[in-house]
Amino acid sequence: MTDVTVPFRAGHEGYAVFRIPAVVATGAGTLLAFCGGRVTPARPTPPGAP
């Protein structure tokens, strides 16, 4: 059986959005999840913007 959790949810924990999530497994098999949180939402990127 696999447990599923959502560690980063927009609008929770004082952050409007979370960006660039990552998960890393240690040599011992522990999973570490991290990302950047933003208090204010990012502006939408216009189509075709670099």
mmCIF entry with sequence, helices, sheets and N, C-alpha, C, O atoms, coordinates in Angstrom:
data_MODEL
# 
_entry.id   MODEL 
# 
_entity.id                         1 
_entity.type                       polymer 
_entity.pdbx_number_of_molecules   1 
# 
_entity_poly.entity_id                      1 
_entity_poly.type                           'polypeptide(L)' 
_entity_poly.nstd_linkage                   no 
_entity_poly.nstd_monomer                   no 
_entity_poly.pdbx_seq_one_letter_code       MTDVTVPFRAGHEGYAVFRIPAVVATGAGTLLAFCGGRVTPARPTPPGAP 
_entity_poly.pdbx_seq_one_letter_code_can   MTDVTVPFRAGHEGYAVFRIPAVVATGAGTLLAFCGGRVTPARPTPPGAP 
_entity_poly.pdbx_strand_id                 A 
# 
loop_
_entity_poly_seq.entity_id 
_entity_poly_seq.num 
_entity_poly_seq.mon_id 
_entity_poly_seq.hetero 
1 1  MET n 
1 2  THR n 
1 3  ASP n 
1 4  VAL n 
1 5  THR n 
1 6  VAL n 
1 7  PRO n 
1 8  PHE n 
1 9  ARG n 
1 10 ALA n 
1 11 GLY n 
1 12 HIS n 
1 13 GLU n 
1 14 GLY n 
1 15 TYR n 
1 16 ALA n 
1 17 VAL n 
1 18 PHE n 
1 19 ARG n 
1 20 ILE n 
1 21 PRO n 
1 22 ALA n 
1 23 VAL n 
1 24 VAL n 
1 25 ALA n 
1 26 THR n 
1 27 GLY n 
1 28 ALA n 
1 29 GLY n 
1 30 THR n 
1 31 LEU n 
1 32 LEU n 
1 33 ALA n 
1 34 PHE n 
1 35 CYS n 
1 36 GLY n 
1 37 GLY n 
1 38 ARG n 
1 39 VAL n 
1 40 THR n 
1 41 PRO n 
1 42 ALA n 
1 43 ARG n 
1 44 PRO n 
1 45 THR n 
1 46 PRO n 
1 47 PRO n 
1 48 GLY n 
1 49 ALA n 
1 50 PRO n 
# 
_struct_asym.id          A 
_struct_asym.entity_id   1 
# 
_struct_sheet.id               AA1 
_struct_sheet.type             ? 
_struct_sheet.number_strands   2 
_struct_sheet.details          ? 
# 
_struct_sheet_order.sheet_id     AA1 
_struct_sheet_order.range_id_1   1 
_struct_sheet_order.range_id_2   2 
_struct_sheet_order.offset       ? 
_struct_sheet_order.sense        anti-parallel 
# 
loop_
_struct_sheet_range.sheet_id 
_struct_sheet_range.id 
_struct_sheet_range.beg_label_comp_id 
_struct_sheet_range.beg_label_asym_id 
_struct_sheet_range.beg_label_seq_id 
_struct_sheet_range.pdbx_beg_PDB_ins_code 
_struct_sheet_range.end_label_comp_id 
_struct_sheet_range.end_label_asym_id 
_struct_sheet_range.end_label_seq_id 
_struct_sheet_range.pdbx_end_PDB_ins_code 
_struct_sheet_range.beg_auth_comp_id 
_struct_sheet_range.beg_auth_asym_id 
_struct_sheet_range.beg_auth_seq_id 
_struct_sheet_range.end_auth_comp_id 
_struct_sheet_range.end_auth_asym_id 
_struct_sheet_range.end_auth_seq_id 
AA1 1 VAL A 17 ? ALA A 25 ? VAL A 17 ALA A 25 
AA1 2 LEU A 31 ? ARG A 38 ? LEU A 31 ARG A 38 
# 
loop_
_atom_site.group_PDB 
_atom_site.id 
_atom_site.type_symbol 
_atom_site.label_atom_id 
_atom_site.label_alt_id 
_atom_site.label_comp_id 
_atom_site.label_asym_id 
_atom_site.label_entity_id 
_atom_site.label_seq_id 
_atom_site.pdbx_PDB_ins_code 
_atom_site.Cartn_x 
_atom_site.Cartn_y 
_atom_site.Cartn_z 
_atom_site.occupancy 
_atom_site.B_iso_or_equiv 
_atom_site.pdbx_formal_charge 
_atom_site.auth_seq_id 
_atom_site.auth_comp_id 
_atom_site.auth_asym_id 
_atom_site.auth_atom_id 
_atom_site.pdbx_PDB_model_num 
ATOM 1   N N  . MET A 1 1  ? 0.844  -1.181 0.000   1.00 0.00 ? 1  MET A N  1 
ATOM 2   C CA . MET A 1 1  ? 0.000  0.000  0.000   1.00 0.00 ? 1  MET A CA 1 
ATOM 3   C C  . MET A 1 1  ? 0.887  1.240  0.000   1.00 0.00 ? 1  MET A C  1 
ATOM 4   O O  . MET A 1 1  ? 1.940  1.270  0.635   1.00 0.00 ? 1  MET A O  1 
ATOM 5   N N  . THR A 1 2  ? 0.440  2.255  -0.721  1.00 0.00 ? 2  THR A N  1 
ATOM 6   C CA . THR A 1 2  ? 1.179  3.507  -0.802  1.00 0.00 ? 2  THR A CA 1 
ATOM 7   C C  . THR A 1 2  ? 0.361  4.623  -0.177  1.00 0.00 ? 2  THR A C  1 
ATOM 8   O O  . THR A 1 2  ? -0.808 4.811  -0.512  1.00 0.00 ? 2  THR A O  1 
ATOM 9   N N  . ASP A 1 3  ? 0.978  5.359  0.728   1.00 0.00 ? 3  ASP A N  1 
ATOM 10  C CA . ASP A 1 3  ? 0.317  6.521  1.330   1.00 0.00 ? 3  ASP A CA 1 
ATOM 11  C C  . ASP A 1 3  ? 0.566  7.731  0.445   1.00 0.00 ? 3  ASP A C  1 
ATOM 12  O O  . ASP A 1 3  ? 1.670  7.928  -0.062  1.00 0.00 ? 3  ASP A O  1 
ATOM 13  N N  . VAL A 1 4  ? -0.464 8.533  0.267   1.00 0.00 ? 4  VAL A N  1 
ATOM 14  C CA . VAL A 1 4  ? -0.353 9.747  -0.535  1.00 0.00 ? 4  VAL A CA 1 
ATOM 15  C C  . VAL A 1 4  ? -0.633 10.946 0.361   1.00 0.00 ? 4  VAL A C  1 
ATOM 16  O O  . VAL A 1 4  ? -1.628 10.970 1.085   1.00 0.00 ? 4  VAL A O  1 
ATOM 17  N N  . THR A 1 5  ? 0.249  11.939 0.307   1.00 0.00 ? 5  THR A N  1 
ATOM 18  C CA . THR A 1 5  ? 0.040  13.185 1.036   1.00 0.00 ? 5  THR A CA 1 
ATOM 19  C C  . THR A 1 5  ? 0.309  14.357 0.107   1.00 0.00 ? 5  THR A C  1 
ATOM 20  O O  . THR A 1 5  ? 1.001  14.222 -0.902  1.00 0.00 ? 5  THR A O  1 
ATOM 21  N N  . VAL A 1 6  ? -0.241 15.498 0.458   1.00 0.00 ? 6  VAL A N  1 
ATOM 22  C CA . VAL A 1 6  ? 0.000  16.723 -0.304  1.00 0.00 ? 6  VAL A CA 1 
ATOM 23  C C  . VAL A 1 6  ? 0.740  17.680 0.630   1.00 0.00 ? 6  VAL A C  1 
ATOM 24  O O  . VAL A 1 6  ? 0.108  18.367 1.433   1.00 0.00 ? 6  VAL A O  1 
ATOM 25  N N  . PRO A 1 7  ? 2.065  17.732 0.537   1.00 0.00 ? 7  PRO A N  1 
ATOM 26  C CA . PRO A 1 7  ? 2.826  18.543 1.492   1.00 0.00 ? 7  PRO A CA 1 
ATOM 27  C C  . PRO A 1 7  ? 2.735  20.053 1.253   1.00 0.00 ? 7  PRO A C  1 
ATOM 28  O O  . PRO A 1 7  ? 2.930  20.838 2.181   1.00 0.00 ? 7  PRO A O  1 
ATOM 29  N N  . PHE A 1 8  ? 2.442  20.459 0.023   1.00 0.00 ? 8  PHE A N  1 
ATOM 30  C CA . PHE A 1 8  ? 2.401  21.890 -0.297  1.00 0.00 ? 8  PHE A CA 1 
ATOM 31  C C  . PHE A 1 8  ? 1.076  22.190 -0.980  1.00 0.00 ? 8  PHE A C  1 
ATOM 32  O O  . PHE A 1 8  ? 0.807  21.696 -2.075  1.00 0.00 ? 8  PHE A O  1 
ATOM 33  N N  . ARG A 1 9  ? 0.247  23.004 -0.328  1.00 0.00 ? 9  ARG A N  1 
ATOM 34  C CA . ARG A 1 9  ? -1.070 23.319 -0.866  1.00 0.00 ? 9  ARG A CA 1 
ATOM 35  C C  . ARG A 1 9  ? -1.242 24.836 -0.888  1.00 0.00 ? 9  ARG A C  1 
ATOM 36  O O  . ARG A 1 9  ? -1.153 25.485 0.155   1.00 0.00 ? 9  ARG A O  1 
ATOM 37  N N  . ALA A 1 10 ? -1.486 25.400 -2.060  1.00 0.00 ? 10 ALA A N  1 
ATOM 38  C CA . ALA A 1 10 ? -1.646 26.847 -2.206  1.00 0.00 ? 10 ALA A CA 1 
ATOM 39  C C  . ALA A 1 10 ? -2.716 27.363 -1.256  1.00 0.00 ? 10 ALA A C  1 
ATOM 40  O O  . ALA A 1 10 ? -3.777 26.758 -1.103  1.00 0.00 ? 10 ALA A O  1 
ATOM 41  N N  . GLY A 1 11 ? -2.416 28.501 -0.615  1.00 0.00 ? 11 GLY A N  1 
ATOM 42  C CA . GLY A 1 11 ? -3.364 29.111 0.304   1.00 0.00 ? 11 GLY A CA 1 
ATOM 43  C C  . GLY A 1 11 ? -3.270 28.585 1.727   1.00 0.00 ? 11 GLY A C  1 
ATOM 44  O O  . GLY A 1 11 ? -4.047 29.001 2.587   1.00 0.00 ? 11 GLY A O  1 
ATOM 45  N N  . HIS A 1 12 ? -2.343 27.687 1.990   1.00 0.00 ? 12 HIS A N  1 
ATOM 46  C CA . HIS A 1 12 ? -2.166 27.117 3.332   1.00 0.00 ? 12 HIS A CA 1 
ATOM 47  C C  . HIS A 1 12 ? -0.811 27.511 3.897   1.00 0.00 ? 12 HIS A C  1 
ATOM 48  O O  . HIS A 1 12 ? 0.101  27.876 3.154   1.00 0.00 ? 12 HIS A O  1 
ATOM 49  N N  . GLU A 1 13 ? -0.690 27.436 5.188   1.00 0.00 ? 13 GLU A N  1 
ATOM 50  C CA . GLU A 1 13 ? 0.575  27.712 5.890   1.00 0.00 ? 13 GLU A CA 1 
ATOM 51  C C  . GLU A 1 13 ? 1.094  29.130 5.667   1.00 0.00 ? 13 GLU A C  1 
ATOM 52  O O  . GLU A 1 13 ? 2.288  29.383 5.828   1.00 0.00 ? 13 GLU A O  1 
ATOM 53  N N  . GLY A 1 14 ? 0.203  30.063 5.294   1.00 0.00 ? 14 GLY A N  1 
ATOM 54  C CA . GLY A 1 14 ? 0.603  31.453 5.120   1.00 0.00 ? 14 GLY A CA 1 
ATOM 55  C C  . GLY A 1 14 ? 1.189  31.791 3.757   1.00 0.00 ? 14 GLY A C  1 
ATOM 56  O O  . GLY A 1 14 ? 1.679  32.902 3.557   1.00 0.00 ? 14 GLY A O  1 
ATOM 57  N N  . TYR A 1 15 ? 1.149  30.843 2.809   1.00 0.00 ? 15 TYR A N  1 
ATOM 58  C CA . TYR A 1 15 ? 1.701  31.079 1.473   1.00 0.00 ? 15 TYR A CA 1 
ATOM 59  C C  . TYR A 1 15 ? 0.597  31.022 0.427   1.00 0.00 ? 15 TYR A C  1 
ATOM 60  O O  . TYR A 1 15 ? -0.260 30.139 0.461   1.00 0.00 ? 15 TYR A O  1 
ATOM 61  N N  . ALA A 1 16 ? 0.626  31.981 -0.509  1.00 0.00 ? 16 ALA A N  1 
ATOM 62  C CA . ALA A 1 16 ? -0.361 31.995 -1.587  1.00 0.00 ? 16 ALA A CA 1 
ATOM 63  C C  . ALA A 1 16 ? -0.057 30.913 -2.622  1.00 0.00 ? 16 ALA A C  1 
ATOM 64  O O  . ALA A 1 16 ? -0.962 30.253 -3.132  1.00 0.00 ? 16 ALA A O  1 
ATOM 65  N N  . VAL A 1 17 ? 1.227  30.741 -2.922  1.00 0.00 ? 17 VAL A N  1 
ATOM 66  C CA . VAL A 1 17 ? 1.640  29.741 -3.915  1.00 0.00 ? 17 VAL A CA 1 
ATOM 67  C C  . VAL A 1 17 ? 2.944  29.084 -3.488  1.00 0.00 ? 17 VAL A C  1 
ATOM 68  O O  . VAL A 1 17 ? 3.717  29.648 -2.715  1.00 0.00 ? 17 VAL A O  1 
ATOM 69  N N  . PHE A 1 18 ? 3.172  27.888 -4.003  1.00 0.00 ? 18 PHE A N  1 
ATOM 70  C CA . PHE A 1 18 ? 4.434  27.177 -3.823  1.00 0.00 ? 18 PHE A CA 1 
ATOM 71  C C  . PHE A 1 18 ? 5.012  26.939 -5.211  1.00 0.00 ? 18 PHE A C  1 
ATOM 72  O O  . PHE A 1 18 ? 4.285  26.617 -6.150  1.00 0.00 ? 18 PHE A O  1 
ATOM 73  N N  . ARG A 1 19 ? 6.334  27.102 -5.331  1.00 0.00 ? 19 ARG A N  1 
ATOM 74  C CA . ARG A 1 19 ? 6.982  26.967 -6.635  1.00 0.00 ? 19 ARG A CA 1 
ATOM 75  C C  . ARG A 1 19 ? 8.146  25.998 -6.573  1.00 0.00 ? 19 ARG A C  1 
ATOM 76  O O  . ARG A 1 19 ? 8.788  25.819 -5.538  1.00 0.00 ? 19 ARG A O  1 
ATOM 77  N N  . ILE A 1 20 ? 8.391  25.392 -7.693  1.00 0.00 ? 20 ILE A N  1 
ATOM 78  C CA . ILE A 1 20 ? 9.539  24.528 -7.936  1.00 0.00 ? 20 ILE A CA 1 
ATOM 79  C C  . ILE A 1 20 ? 9.695  23.459 -6.836  1.00 0.00 ? 20 ILE A C  1 
ATOM 80  O O  . ILE A 1 20 ? 10.704 23.433 -6.133  1.00 0.00 ? 20 ILE A O  1 
ATOM 81  N N  . PRO A 1 21 ? 8.695  22.588 -6.697  1.00 0.00 ? 21 PRO A N  1 
ATOM 82  C CA . PRO A 1 21 ? 8.802  21.521 -5.702  1.00 0.00 ? 21 PRO A CA 1 
ATOM 83  C C  . PRO A 1 21 ? 9.845  20.480 -6.117  1.00 0.00 ? 21 PRO A C  1 
ATOM 84  O O  . PRO A 1 21 ? 10.099 20.276 -7.304  1.00 0.00 ? 21 PRO A O  1 
ATOM 85  N N  . ALA A 1 22 ? 10.435 19.837 -5.132  1.00 0.00 ? 22 ALA A N  1 
ATOM 86  C CA . ALA A 1 22 ? 11.421 18.788 -5.398  1.00 0.00 ? 22 ALA A CA 1 
ATOM 87  C C  . ALA A 1 22 ? 11.323 17.722 -4.317  1.00 0.00 ? 22 ALA A C  1 
ATOM 88  O O  . ALA A 1 22 ? 10.953 18.003 -3.178  1.00 0.00 ? 22 ALA A O  1 
ATOM 89  N N  . VAL A 1 23 ? 11.658 16.504 -4.691  1.00 0.00 ? 23 VAL A N  1 
ATOM 90  C CA . VAL A 1 23 ? 11.711 15.389 -3.740  1.00 0.00 ? 23 VAL A CA 1 
ATOM 91  C C  . VAL A 1 23 ? 13.047 14.683 -3.950  1.00 0.00 ? 23 VAL A C  1 
ATOM 92  O O  . VAL A 1 23 ? 13.440 14.392 -5.080  1.00 0.00 ? 23 VAL A O  1 
ATOM 93  N N  . VAL A 1 24 ? 13.732 14.415 -2.852  1.00 0.00 ? 24 VAL A N  1 
ATOM 94  C CA . VAL A 1 24 ? 15.038 13.749 -2.898  1.00 0.00 ? 24 VAL A CA 1 
ATOM 95  C C  . VAL A 1 24 ? 14.995 12.556 -1.951  1.00 0.00 ? 24 VAL A C  1 
ATOM 96  O O  . VAL A 1 24 ? 14.469 12.658 -0.843  1.00 0.00 ? 24 VAL A O  1 
ATOM 97  N N  . ALA A 1 25 ? 15.541 11.440 -2.378  1.00 0.00 ? 25 ALA A N  1 
ATOM 98  C CA . ALA A 1 25 ? 15.644 10.263 -1.525  1.00 0.00 ? 25 ALA A CA 1 
ATOM 99  C C  . ALA A 1 25 ? 17.062 10.183 -0.968  1.00 0.00 ? 25 ALA A C  1 
ATOM 100 O O  . ALA A 1 25 ? 18.039 10.286 -1.711  1.00 0.00 ? 25 ALA A O  1 
ATOM 101 N N  . THR A 1 26 ? 17.163 9.998  0.351   1.00 0.00 ? 26 THR A N  1 
ATOM 102 C CA . THR A 1 26 ? 18.483 9.833  0.971   1.00 0.00 ? 26 THR A CA 1 
ATOM 103 C C  . THR A 1 26 ? 18.951 8.395  0.782   1.00 0.00 ? 26 THR A C  1 
ATOM 104 O O  . THR A 1 26 ? 18.180 7.540  0.349   1.00 0.00 ? 26 THR A O  1 
ATOM 105 N N  . GLY A 1 27 ? 20.192 8.134  1.102   1.00 0.00 ? 27 GLY A N  1 
ATOM 106 C CA . GLY A 1 27 ? 20.726 6.779  1.021   1.00 0.00 ? 27 GLY A CA 1 
ATOM 107 C C  . GLY A 1 27 ? 19.999 5.800  1.921   1.00 0.00 ? 27 GLY A C  1 
ATOM 108 O O  . GLY A 1 27 ? 19.970 4.600  1.648   1.00 0.00 ? 27 GLY A O  1 
ATOM 109 N N  . ALA A 1 28 ? 19.405 6.316  3.007   1.00 0.00 ? 28 ALA A N  1 
ATOM 110 C CA . ALA A 1 28 ? 18.661 5.464  3.939   1.00 0.00 ? 28 ALA A CA 1 
ATOM 111 C C  . ALA A 1 28 ? 17.212 5.257  3.499   1.00 0.00 ? 28 ALA A C  1 
ATOM 112 O O  . ALA A 1 28 ? 16.457 4.535  4.150   1.00 0.00 ? 28 ALA A O  1 
ATOM 113 N N  . GLY A 1 29 ? 16.826 5.901  2.379   1.00 0.00 ? 29 GLY A N  1 
ATOM 114 C CA . GLY A 1 29 ? 15.470 5.725  1.880   1.00 0.00 ? 29 GLY A CA 1 
ATOM 115 C C  . GLY A 1 29 ? 14.473 6.764  2.367   1.00 0.00 ? 29 GLY A C  1 
ATOM 116 O O  . GLY A 1 29 ? 13.288 6.675  2.043   1.00 0.00 ? 29 GLY A O  1 
ATOM 117 N N  . THR A 1 30 ? 14.923 7.741  3.135   1.00 0.00 ? 30 THR A N  1 
ATOM 118 C CA . THR A 1 30 ? 14.043 8.800  3.608   1.00 0.00 ? 30 THR A CA 1 
ATOM 119 C C  . THR A 1 30 ? 13.775 9.773  2.462   1.00 0.00 ? 30 THR A C  1 
ATOM 120 O O  . THR A 1 30 ? 14.694 10.143 1.731   1.00 0.00 ? 30 THR A O  1 
ATOM 121 N N  . LEU A 1 31 ? 12.521 10.186 2.304   1.00 0.00 ? 31 LEU A N  1 
ATOM 122 C CA . LEU A 1 31 ? 12.184 11.160 1.271   1.00 0.00 ? 31 LEU A CA 1 
ATOM 123 C C  . LEU A 1 31 ? 12.133 12.553 1.879   1.00 0.00 ? 31 LEU A C  1 
ATOM 124 O O  . LEU A 1 31 ? 11.496 12.763 2.911   1.00 0.00 ? 31 LEU A O  1 
ATOM 125 N N  . LEU A 1 32 ? 12.802 13.504 1.238   1.00 0.00 ? 32 LEU A N  1 
ATOM 126 C CA . LEU A 1 32 ? 12.790 14.901 1.657   1.00 0.00 ? 32 LEU A CA 1 
ATOM 127 C C  . LEU A 1 32 ? 12.082 15.706 0.576   1.00 0.00 ? 32 LEU A C  1 
ATOM 128 O O  . LEU A 1 32 ? 12.473 15.657 -0.590  1.00 0.00 ? 32 LEU A O  1 
ATOM 129 N N  . ALA A 1 33 ? 11.044 16.448 0.953   1.00 0.00 ? 33 ALA A N  1 
ATOM 130 C CA . ALA A 1 33 ? 10.303 17.270 -0.006  1.00 0.00 ? 33 ALA A CA 1 
ATOM 131 C C  . ALA A 1 33 ? 10.480 18.727 0.374   1.00 0.00 ? 33 ALA A C  1 
ATOM 132 O O  . ALA A 1 33 ? 10.382 19.083 1.548   1.00 0.00 ? 33 ALA A O  1 
ATOM 133 N N  . PHE A 1 34 ? 10.739 19.568 -0.612  1.00 0.00 ? 34 PHE A N  1 
ATOM 134 C CA . PHE A 1 34 ? 10.899 20.993 -0.335  1.00 0.00 ? 34 PHE A CA 1 
ATOM 135 C C  . PHE A 1 34 ? 10.519 21.797 -1.566  1.00 0.00 ? 34 PHE A C  1 
ATOM 136 O O  . PHE A 1 34 ? 10.455 21.270 -2.677  1.00 0.00 ? 34 PHE A O  1 
ATOM 137 N N  . CYS A 1 35 ? 10.267 23.092 -1.348  1.00 0.00 ? 35 CYS A N  1 
ATOM 138 C CA . CYS A 1 35 ? 9.930  24.005 -2.443  1.00 0.00 ? 35 CYS A CA 1 
ATOM 139 C C  . CYS A 1 35 ? 10.032 25.428 -1.922  1.00 0.00 ? 35 CYS A C  1 
ATOM 140 O O  . CYS A 1 35 ? 10.258 25.654 -0.733  1.00 0.00 ? 35 CYS A O  1 
ATOM 141 N N  . GLY A 1 36 ? 9.863  26.383 -2.825  1.00 0.00 ? 36 GLY A N  1 
ATOM 142 C CA . GLY A 1 36 ? 9.841  27.789 -2.438  1.00 0.00 ? 36 GLY A CA 1 
ATOM 143 C C  . GLY A 1 36 ? 8.399  28.231 -2.252  1.00 0.00 ? 36 GLY A C  1 
ATOM 144 O O  . GLY A 1 36 ? 7.542  27.919 -3.079  1.00 0.00 ? 36 GLY A O  1 
ATOM 145 N N  . GLY A 1 37 ? 8.125  28.953 -1.178  1.00 0.00 ? 37 GLY A N  1 
ATOM 146 C CA . GLY A 1 37 ? 6.783  29.462 -0.939  1.00 0.00 ? 37 GLY A CA 1 
ATOM 147 C C  . GLY A 1 37 ? 6.751  30.970 -1.143  1.00 0.00 ? 37 GLY A C  1 
ATOM 148 O O  . GLY A 1 37 ? 7.698  31.672 -0.786  1.00 0.00 ? 37 GLY A O  1 
ATOM 149 N N  . ARG A 1 38 ? 5.663  31.464 -1.717  1.00 0.00 ? 38 ARG A N  1 
ATOM 150 C CA . ARG A 1 38 ? 5.495  32.905 -1.923  1.00 0.00 ? 38 ARG A CA 1 
ATOM 151 C C  . ARG A 1 38 ? 4.250  33.372 -1.184  1.00 0.00 ? 38 ARG A C  1 
ATOM 152 O O  . ARG A 1 38 ? 3.178  32.779 -1.302  1.00 0.00 ? 38 ARG A O  1 
ATOM 153 N N  . VAL A 1 39 ? 4.413  34.435 -0.427  1.00 0.00 ? 39 VAL A N  1 
ATOM 154 C CA . VAL A 1 39 ? 3.292  34.984 0.334   1.00 0.00 ? 39 VAL A CA 1 
ATOM 155 C C  . VAL A 1 39 ? 2.274  35.619 -0.605  1.00 0.00 ? 39 VAL A C  1 
ATOM 156 O O  . VAL A 1 39 ? 1.069  35.488 -0.392  1.00 0.00 ? 39 VAL A O  1 
ATOM 157 N N  . THR A 1 40 ? 2.748  36.305 -1.638  1.00 0.00 ? 40 THR A N  1 
ATOM 158 C CA . THR A 1 40 ? 1.842  36.904 -2.624  1.00 0.00 ? 40 THR A CA 1 
ATOM 159 C C  . THR A 1 40 ? 1.940  36.109 -3.917  1.00 0.00 ? 40 THR A C  1 
ATOM 160 O O  . THR A 1 40 ? 3.014  35.611 -4.254  1.00 0.00 ? 40 THR A O  1 
ATOM 161 N N  . PRO A 1 41 ? 0.837  35.980 -4.645  1.00 0.00 ? 41 PRO A N  1 
ATOM 162 C CA . PRO A 1 41 ? 0.891  35.193 -5.879  1.00 0.00 ? 41 PRO A CA 1 
ATOM 163 C C  . PRO A 1 41 ? 1.759  35.865 -6.934  1.00 0.00 ? 41 PRO A C  1 
ATOM 164 O O  . PRO A 1 41 ? 1.856  37.091 -6.996  1.00 0.00 ? 41 PRO A O  1 
ATOM 165 N N  . ALA A 1 42 ? 2.376  35.051 -7.746  1.00 0.00 ? 42 ALA A N  1 
ATOM 166 C CA . ALA A 1 42 ? 3.210  35.569 -8.834  1.00 0.00 ? 42 ALA A CA 1 
ATOM 167 C C  . ALA A 1 42 ? 2.307  36.123 -9.929  1.00 0.00 ? 42 ALA A C  1 
ATOM 168 O O  . ALA A 1 42 ? 1.178  35.669 -10.114 1.00 0.00 ? 42 ALA A O  1 
ATOM 169 N N  . ARG A 1 43 ? 2.821  37.095 -10.638 1.00 0.00 ? 43 ARG A N  1 
ATOM 170 C CA . ARG A 1 43 ? 2.064  37.636 -11.781 1.00 0.00 ? 43 ARG A CA 1 
ATOM 171 C C  . ARG A 1 43 ? 2.039  36.586 -12.884 1.00 0.00 ? 43 ARG A C  1 
ATOM 172 O O  . ARG A 1 43 ? 3.013  35.857 -13.066 1.00 0.00 ? 43 ARG A O  1 
ATOM 173 N N  . PRO A 1 44 ? 0.943  36.502 -13.614 1.00 0.00 ? 44 PRO A N  1 
ATOM 174 C CA . PRO A 1 44 ? 0.907  35.562 -14.734 1.00 0.00 ? 44 PRO A CA 1 
ATOM 175 C C  . PRO A 1 44 ? 1.938  35.927 -15.789 1.00 0.00 ? 44 PRO A C  1 
ATOM 176 O O  . PRO A 1 44 ? 2.177  37.107 -16.044 1.00 0.00 ? 44 PRO A O  1 
ATOM 177 N N  . THR A 1 45 ? 2.536  34.940 -16.390 1.00 0.00 ? 45 THR A N  1 
ATOM 178 C CA . THR A 1 45 ? 3.517  35.170 -17.441 1.00 0.00 ? 45 THR A CA 1 
ATOM 179 C C  . THR A 1 45 ? 2.775  35.278 -18.778 1.00 0.00 ? 45 THR A C  1 
ATOM 180 O O  . THR A 1 45 ? 2.004  34.387 -19.135 1.00 0.00 ? 45 THR A O  1 
ATOM 181 N N  . PRO A 1 46 ? 3.008  36.369 -19.513 1.00 0.00 ? 46 PRO A N  1 
ATOM 182 C CA . PRO A 1 46 ? 2.342  36.512 -20.811 1.00 0.00 ? 46 PRO A CA 1 
ATOM 183 C C  . PRO A 1 46 ? 2.763  35.414 -21.773 1.00 0.00 ? 46 PRO A C  1 
ATOM 184 O O  . PRO A 1 46 ? 3.907  34.963 -21.722 1.00 0.00 ? 46 PRO A O  1 
ATOM 185 N N  . PRO A 1 47 ? 1.871  34.974 -22.647 1.00 0.00 ? 47 PRO A N  1 
ATOM 186 C CA . PRO A 1 47 ? 2.253  33.955 -23.640 1.00 0.00 ? 47 PRO A CA 1 
ATOM 187 C C  . PRO A 1 47 ? 3.427  34.427 -24.486 1.00 0.00 ? 47 PRO A C  1 
ATOM 188 O O  . PRO A 1 47 ? 3.455  35.574 -24.934 1.00 0.00 ? 47 PRO A O  1 
ATOM 189 N N  . GLY A 1 48 ? 4.389  33.547 -24.703 1.00 0.00 ? 48 GLY A N  1 
ATOM 190 C CA . GLY A 1 48 ? 5.545  33.878 -25.525 1.00 0.00 ? 48 GLY A CA 1 
ATOM 191 C C  . GLY A 1 48 ? 6.653  34.610 -24.787 1.00 0.00 ? 48 GLY A C  1 
ATOM 192 O O  . GLY A 1 48 ? 7.676  34.936 -25.389 1.00 0.00 ? 48 GLY A O  1 
ATOM 193 N N  . ALA A 1 49 ? 6.472  34.879 -23.483 1.00 0.00 ? 49 ALA A N  1 
ATOM 194 C CA . ALA A 1 49 ? 7.517  35.573 -22.712 1.00 0.00 ? 49 ALA A CA 1 
ATOM 195 C C  . ALA A 1 49 ? 8.678  34.622 -22.461 1.00 0.00 ? 49 ALA A C  1 
ATOM 196 O O  . ALA A 1 49 ? 8.471  33.422 -22.281 1.00 0.00 ? 49 ALA A O  1 
ATOM 197 N N  . PRO A 1 50 ? 9.899  35.151 -22.447 1.00 0.00 ? 50 PRO A N  1 
ATOM 198 C CA . PRO A 1 50 ? 11.072 34.283 -22.197 1.00 0.00 ? 50 PRO A CA 1 
ATOM 199 C C  . PRO A 1 50 ? 11.122 33.787 -20.770 1.00 0.00 ? 50 PRO A C  1 
ATOM 200 O O  . PRO A 1 50 ? 12.040 33.053 -20.404 1.00 0.00 ? 50 PRO A O  1 
# 
